[in-house]
Amino acid sequence: SSMLLDFSDGRYLVSWLYDITERQIVEQRIARSEERLNLALRGARLGLYDCSIDAQGRIGEVTVNDIWAEMLGYEKESLLARYPDHMACWRDLIHPDDVPDVQQRLQRFLDNEVQEHRAVFRMRSRSGQWRWIQDTGDAALRDPDGRPRRLVGINQDITDQKNAEASLRDSEASNRKLLDEQQTIFDNAPNGIIYTADGVILRVNQRICEHLGFAPDEMVGRPGHIMYHSQDNYARFGALVGPSLAAGKDVNVEWEFARKDGGAFVAQVSGRAIHSSDHRKVTIWVFEDIAERKAAERAMAEARHVAEEA
């Protein structure tokens, strides 16, 4: 800095020199820090906002970065020029159904009831599409009473995440419906059905319980040999069907099973080995009650025998 000063012996130019090296270094560091922040925000597609808050807890001046507007398909200057202030812009773009909740959350932050401001809401893009926005802010400055005087936060477009969540919910609902339908078919199938793995009964339907005289909880979790007249009978059945199942072939045999009351249940039984979701080898058995067929066969045999003797 320099200035002219008049003295008794003449006019002199007086100059002062200041060492501003340290200030320049600080300014350069701040500039580099801001550059890194802007690059990080742009890379992550994060909109940044900075709000002043007056002593009465009201939002004052608001500044935003370019990405805040770009997320909605706008240029910042052209978007903000349409409104008297940023809050008017925000209130116009946010979905009407989301306004009450977001205002309540913001007010709780301004009243110092919560330490952070968090909200999820929809905003109208330039194309008219509603974009889901996640808003996260914190107090960059507080007064001596701890009340926020400056709010700095970021907005992130989470529309893709919301759409994925909605698709997942729809898929889960469809799967539940399919499982319910399968369970209904399973429970009302005309034939008995049993799932087994490693010799243990995993699942039964109502029809097989009726055929064998057991309640479902008397069968599930129990060893499969409870359905056979003896351990030897169980072993002979395993020897008959085991090789075919191990080779990936279906089996179809006629066998007499033991009812709970000691009676007999004669069935045409079909079996198929499958791999379950937990990598166990599960076998599905379908039991057709052939008592009437066997009775008809016996009647025909007797009639034939009588005819031959006549």
C-alpha positions in Angstrom: 0.0 0.0 0.0 1.2 3.5 -0.7 0.1 7.1 -0.1 1.4 10.7 -0.5 2.1 12.6 2.7 3.1 16.2 3.1 5.8 17.1 5.5 7.5 20.4 6.3 10.4 19.6 4.0 8.3 18.3 1.2 5.9 15.7 -0.1 6.8 12.1 0.3 5.4 8.7 -1.0 5.1 6.4 1.9 4.7 2.7 1.2 3.9 -0.3 3.4 4.8 -3.9 2.5 2.9 -6.8 4.1 4.0 -10.5 4.0 0.8 -12.3 2.7 2.5 -15.6 2.0 0.7 -17.4 4.8 -2.7 -15.9 3.7 -2.0 -17.0 0.1 -1.2 -20.5 1.3 -4.4 -20.7 3.4 -6.5 -19.4 0.4 -4.9 -22.0 -1.9 -5.6 -24.8 0.6 -9.2 -23.6 0.8 -9.5 -23.5 -3.0 -8.1 -27.0 -3.3 -10.4 -28.3 -0.6 -13.4 -26.7 -2.3 -12.3 -28.2 -5.6 -12.0 -31.7 -4.1 -15.5 -31.3 -2.4 -17.1 -30.2 -5.7 -15.5 -33.1 -7.5 -16.7 -35.6 -4.9 -20.2 -34.1 -5.0 -20.3 -34.3 -8.7 -19.0 -37.8 -8.8 -21.6 -39.0 -6.3 -24.3 -36.8 -7.9 -25.1 -35.1 -4.6 -26.9 -31.8 -4.4 -25.5 -29.5 -1.7 -27.5 -26.8 0.1 -26.5 -24.2 2.7 -29.2 -22.4 4.7 -28.9 -19.5 7.2 -31.3 -19.6 10.2 -32.3 -16.5 12.1 -32.7 -16.2 15.8 -36.4 -17.0 15.5 -35.6 -20.3 13.8 -36.7 -19.3 10.3 -34.8 -20.2 7.2 -33.1 -17.2 5.6 -30.7 -17.2 2.7 -30.3 -20.5 0.9 -27.6 -21.4 -1.6 -27.4 -24.6 -3.6 -24.9 -26.2 -6.0 -25.5 -26.9 -9.7 -26.1 -30.6 -9.0 -29.1 -29.8 -6.8 -31.0 -28.5 -9.9 -29.4 -30.9 -12.4 -30.8 -33.9 -10.5 -34.3 -32.6 -11.5 -33.2 -31.8 -15.1 -32.8 -28.0 -14.6 -30.0 -25.5 -14.8 -29.7 -23.8 -11.4 -29.9 -20.2 -12.5 -32.9 -20.7 -14.8 -34.8 -22.7 -12.1 -34.2 -20.3 -9.2 -35.1 -17.3 -11.4 -38.7 -18.6 -11.6 -39.2 -18.2 -7.8 -38.8 -15.3 -5.3 -36.6 -17.5 -3.1 -35.3 -21.0 -2.7 -38.0 -22.0 -0.2 -40.7 -21.1 -2.6 -39.0 -23.2 -5.3 -38.7 -26.1 -2.9 -42.4 -25.9 -1.8 -43.5 -25.9 -5.4 -41.5 -28.8 -6.6 -42.0 -31.2 -3.6 -44.9 -33.6 -3.9 -48.0 -32.2 -2.1 -48.5 -35.5 -0.2 -45.0 -35.3 1.2 -45.0 -31.6 2.3 -46.6 -32.1 5.8 -44.1 -34.8 6.9 -41.0 -32.9 5.5 -42.1 -29.6 7.1 -42.7 -31.4 10.4 -39.2 -33.0 10.3 -37.6 -29.7 9.4 -39.4 -27.9 12.2 -38.2 -30.4 14.7 -34.7 -29.7 13.6 -35.1 -26.0 13.8 -36.6 -26.3 17.3 -33.6 -28.3 18.3 -35.6 -31.4 19.1 -33.4 -33.6 16.9 -29.7 -33.2 16.1 -29.9 -34.0 12.4 -32.4 -33.3 9.7 -33.5 -36.3 7.7 -36.3 -36.7 5.2 -37.3 -38.7 2.1 -39.7 -37.1 -0.3 -40.6 -36.8 -4.0 -39.7 -33.8 -6.2 -41.1 -33.0 -9.6 -38.5 -33.0 -12.4 -38.5 -30.9 -15.5 -39.9 -33.9 -17.4 -42.8 -34.1 -14.9 -41.6 -37.3 -13.4 -41.5 -37.6 -9.6 -38.0 -38.3 -8.3 -37.4 -39.7 -4.9 -34.9 -37.5 -2.9 -33.1 -38.4 0.3 -32.3 -35.2 2.3 -29.7 -35.3 5.1 -28.6 -32.2 6.9 -26.8 -31.0 10.0 -26.1 -27.8 11.9 -22.9 -26.2 10.7 -23.4 -23.5 13.3 -25.3 -23.2 16.6 -26.0 -20.4 19.0 -24.9 -20.5 22.7 -28.2 -22.2 23.5 -27.5 -25.0 21.1 -30.1 -23.9 18.5 -29.1 -24.3 14.9 -28.2 -21.1 13.0 -26.9 -22.7 9.8 -28.0 -25.9 8.1 -25.8 -27.6 5.6 -27.0 -30.8 3.9 -27.1 -32.9 0.8 -29.8 -34.3 -1.5 -29.4 -37.6 -3.2 -31.6 -39.0 -5.9 -32.7 -42.5 -4.7 -35.4 -43.1 -7.3 -33.6 -46.2 -8.7 -33.4 -47.6 -5.2 -37.0 -46.9 -4.5 -38.0 -48.6 -7.8 -35.9 -51.6 -6.9 -37.6 -51.8 -3.5 -41.0 -51.6 -5.1 -40.1 -54.3 -7.6 -38.8 -56.5 -4.8 -42.0 -56.0 -2.8 -44.1 -56.9 -5.9 -42.0 -59.9 -6.4 -42.3 -61.0 -2.8 -46.0 -60.5 -3.0 -46.2 -62.6 -6.2 -44.0 -65.3 -4.6 -46.2 -65.4 -1.5 -49.3 -65.7 -3.6 -47.7 -68.5 -5.6 -46.6 -70.3 -2.4 -50.1 -69.9 -1.0 -51.6 -71.3 -4.2 -49.1 -74.2 -4.2 -49.9 -74.9 -0.5 -53.6 -74.9 -1.3 -53.0 -77.4 -4.2 -50.7 -79.5 -1.9 -53.3 -79.6 0.9 -56.2 -80.5 -1.4 -54.4 -82.9 -3.7 -56.5 -86.1 -4.3 -53.4 -88.2 -3.6 -51.2 -88.4 -0.6 -47.8 -86.5 -0.8 -44.7 -86.8 1.4 -41.4 -85.0 1.2 -38.4 -86.9 2.8 -34.7 -86.3 3.2 -32.1 -88.6 4.7 -34.9 -90.9 5.9 -36.8 -88.2 7.7 -40.3 -86.9 6.9 -40.1 -83.2 6.0 -43.6 -82.4 4.9 -47.0 -84.1 4.5 -50.4 -83.2 3.1 -53.7 -83.8 4.6 -54.6 -86.7 2.3 -51.7 -88.9 3.3 -52.5 -88.3 7.0 -56.0 -89.5 6.3 -54.7 -92.6 4.6 -52.3 -93.5 7.4 -54.4 -92.2 10.4 -51.7 -89.9 11.6 -51.9 -86.2 12.5 -49.4 -84.0 10.5 -47.3 -83.2 13.6 -47.1 -87.0 14.3 -45.3 -87.5 11.0 -43.2 -84.4 10.3 -39.7 -84.7 11.7 -40.2 -88.5 12.3 -38.2 -91.2 10.6 -39.8 -92.7 7.5 -40.0 -96.2 8.9 -43.1 -95.3 11.0 -45.1 -95.9 7.8 -43.9 -99.5 7.5 -44.9 -102.7 9.2 -41.3 -103.4 10.3 -37.7 -102.3 9.9 -37.2 -105.2 7.5 -40.1 -104.1 5.4 -38.7 -100.5 5.4 -35.3 -101.8 4.3 -36.7 -103.9 1.5 -38.6 -100.9 0.1 -35.4 -98.9 0.2 -33.5 -101.6 -1.6 -36.2 -101.7 -4.3 -36.3 -98.0 -5.1 -32.9 -96.7 -3.9 -30.8 -97.5 -7.0 -33.3 -95.9 -9.4 -33.5 -92.7 -7.3 -29.7 -92.5 -7.0 -29.5 -92.7 -10.8 -31.9 -89.8 -11.2 -34.8 -92.0 -12.3 -38.4 -91.9 -11.2 -39.8 -94.9 -9.4 -43.4 -96.3 -9.5 -44.2 -99.3 -7.4 -47.1 -100.9 -5.5 -46.5 -101.2 -1.8 -48.4 -101.9 1.4 -47.8 -99.3 4.2 -48.7 -99.5 7.8 -51.5 -97.3 9.3 -51.2 -95.9 12.8 -53.8 -98.3 14.0 -51.9 -101.3 12.6 -54.1 -101.7 9.5 -52.8 -101.7 5.9 -52.8 -98.9 3.3 -52.1 -100.3 -0.1 -50.8 -97.6 -2.5 -49.3 -97.1 -5.9 -46.4 -94.9 -4.9 -44.3 -92.7 -7.2 -41.0 -91.1 -6.2 -38.7 -88.5 -7.6 -35.4 -87.2 -6.1 -34.9 -83.4 -6.3 -32.2 -81.0 -5.0 -33.6 -78.5 -2.5 -32.5 -74.8 -2.1 -30.4 -75.9 0.9 -28.6 -78.5 -1.2 -30.2 -81.5 0.4 -31.4 -84.4 -1.7 -35.1 -84.5 -1.1 -37.5 -87.1 -2.4 -41.1 -86.4 -3.3 -43.5 -89.3 -2.8 -47.0 -89.5 -4.3 -49.4 -92.1 -2.9 -52.5 -93.2 -4.8 -55.0 -95.3 -2.8 -55.6 -98.4 -4.9 -57.8 -100.3 -2.4 -60.8 -100.1 -4.7 -58.7 -101.2 -7.6 -57.3 -104.1 -5.7 -60.8 -105.1 -4.5 -62.0 -105.0 -8.1 -59.1 -107.1 -9.2 -59.9 -109.7 -6.5 -63.6 -109.7 -7.6 -62.7 -110.2 -11.2 -60.3 -113.0 -10.3 -63.0 -114.7 -8.2 -65.5 -114.4 -11.0 -63.0 -115.8 -13.5 -62.3 -118.7 -11.1 -66.0 -119.4 -10.7 -66.5 -119.3 -14.5 -63.6 -121.7 -15.0 -65.1 -124.2 -12.6 -68.6 -124.0 -14.0 
